[in-house]
Amino acid sequence: MTTKDTMRAKGAQAIGAMKEVVGKATHNRKLEAEGKAEKAAGHGLDAKEKAKHRLHKPWH
């Protein structure tokens, strides 16, 4: 996994988590849902990159 892709995935997870918390605190369901979706997208990107890395890793 490249550093750029790692930072993009972790950034999406962090921003999504913040939006989710702010949405809950302000009772803004739209912002909360947007945060959950962005956090899930970050987890998906992270999983995709880890899987891609495992496929290219030489077997021992």
Secondary structure as UniProt FT lines:
FT   HELIX           3..25
FT   TURN            26..27
FT   HELIX           29..56
//
